[in-house]
């Protein structure tokens, strides 16, 4: 996916995640399944495989409460799993987002 190909009104998000090289396949599969489960149809996973580093590229809308909630539902379990697999405790749950301003 390239930014110009995303749906109007969305932003391109690029996130980096890393793991030990021997766990890269499992992490890649987990991320692909996450994108499928949450219906991110334009998501792309690129890698520096020898370094255990993945780049996640996907588009996300922020113009509705539902869109923001989708990102929260998608990212929270993924972050917890990635952190737990790397022996770090999960971060505390974030507070709910403020209501949209409705311009």
C-alpha positions, 0 to 999 in steps of 0.5 A: 500500500502506498499513501496515495492509494489509501481510502479518503479521510484516512492516515497512513500509520507506520509502526516498527516491531522487533523480536528475536530472529528465531521468533520472527515467523511466529510474530509475522503470522500473528500480525497478519492474523491480527490485520485479517481479524480487524479487517485492515485490508490494505495492511502490509508487513515488510521486514529486515528479517536478519535483524528481526524487525518488521514495518507495519504499514496500514491506513486508519481513519480517526474521524469517528469514535468507532474508528478510534475504537477499532485501533484500540481493540487491534493494538492493545492485545497485540502490544500485550502479546509482543511485550509478554513474549519479550519478558516485559510486563504489559503497560497499564491500560490507556484512558478512554479517548476524548470525544471527537470535536465534530467539525 
